[in-house]
Amino acid sequence: METPTARPSRRGRDFSEELYRKGWYHSFDLPDGTHIEGFNSLETLKQRWSRFPLPPVLTGKRLLDTGAWDGWFSFEAERRGAQVTAIDCVEVPHFLEIQRKLGSRVDYRVLDFYDLPEARLGVFDYVLFLGILYHLKHPLLALETVCSLTADTAIVESFVTDGDSWREHVAQIPTMEFYETDELGNQLDNWIGPSVACLLAMCRAAGFARVELLYAEGFDAGAACYRKWEPVTDPRAEAPELADVANTRTTGINFSTRKDEYLSCWFRAARDPVARGDLRLEVGGFGVPALYVGRQPDGRWMANFRLPPGLPSGWNEVRLRFADSGFSPSLRIAVDMPLRPGRVVLVGACDSVTFRANTIERGWVSAWVRGLPENCDRANVHVSIDSTRLVVDYVGSEDGDGARQVNAAVPEEIGKGERRLAIECAGAASEPLAVNIV
């Protein structure tokens, strides 16, 4: 059989000829003294591993190796004590051969990368995402998936366009090349080529709290992506006072992991100014960097953040600190929680300013309602007068009688006279209450 001869590649290196000759991508030393020499030498593989900021002993840790190929990194992690799951989009006979010869218990799955969220593999302490990104048509979605599966640290290695020259344009807007056919390495399954700055920026945008460049050389770069903030060894600064948190889009407290959701946080701080890089938000134990911070007219600060991937369904704690302070007390948000109202009962209503019962004088109404679900908020509690929907400004906590205060603005176009006030949430509506608009 003739060995194929690779034609010059427009971008990157075509190593298919050398890989064809060697037959193996990874090299191995086997227990029986046999050595397998692959395209990547043992020295190269060990050097790559040494760059990873992972503990030398992985006993008790779960590790996911995506695109495992021949499996050297999977078996090395297992040798160090990890419980390893390895995936690839096709079954690789060499992986199975080495697994058998090593007596390995690595959980090997044939799984398309985009099927990972539905595969119910759980969350891993560490995820290896080595040489996969540029093979995927949807790179940011892929990094978000990696982030959602990572509890501690993900190692991301990728082809890059400027491994040797990235420092020369580090202040410029990050760029990414798109390869329609075989421009990269003469391979049809190579889709994108990020710059080093773009690789790091995408890892941050995917939801990792902090991203550190491990190396960049030639056409390769690697990054350590952490879900947690760095520890504060000497918190001397005063912690911020977190006053409120809301869904930026809906202004409520409910969030969906199936959408691109953003959080807005309002806080008070002893320092002035507050820079974006000062903030360390944590949601459900996962850190997420700030996108914007600005001072509000009332003296408080407001900052916007992305909702970090991988949050469990239910109530999640939100807290905030500075780089040199401890955390604020926490507030709660509801993630992927269904609305389950009981029997909604409108107990009473009054003018929000004069407190006259069943009367609206100053353009605001306060109502007290029983039966609203625990995760009700300004976006899912609806107040109407006759057929006009009002803008809800406030939903309070339950009082001793199980009722919540709901405040809403009454527009001027609603005429004077007796009207019908009603409350609805998730399809459950109260009986209307007669109120007089004067």
Buried (B, 14 or more C-beta within 10 A) or exposed (E): EEEEEBEEBEBBBBBBEEBEEBEBBBBBEEEEEEEBEBBBEBEEBEEBBEEBEBBEEBEEBBBBBBBBBBBBBBBBBBEBBBBBBBBBBEEBEBBEBBBEBBEBEBBBBEBEBBEBBEEEBEBBBBBBBBBBBBBBEEBBBBBBBBBBBBBBBBBBBBBBBBBEEBEEBEEEEBEBBEBEEBBBBBBEEBBBBBBBBBBBBBBBBBBBBBBBBBBBEEBBBBBBBBBBBEEBEEBEBEBBBBBEBBBBEBEBBBBBBEEEBBBBBBBEBEBEEBEEEBBBBBBBBBBBBBBEBEEEEEEBBBBBBBBBBBBEEEBBBBBBBBBBBBBBEBBBBBBBBEBEBEEBBBBEBBBBEEEEEBBBBEBBBBBBBBBBBEBBBBBBBBBBBEEEEBEBBBBEEEEEEBBBBBBBEBEEEBEEEEBEBBBBBBEBBBEBBEBBBE
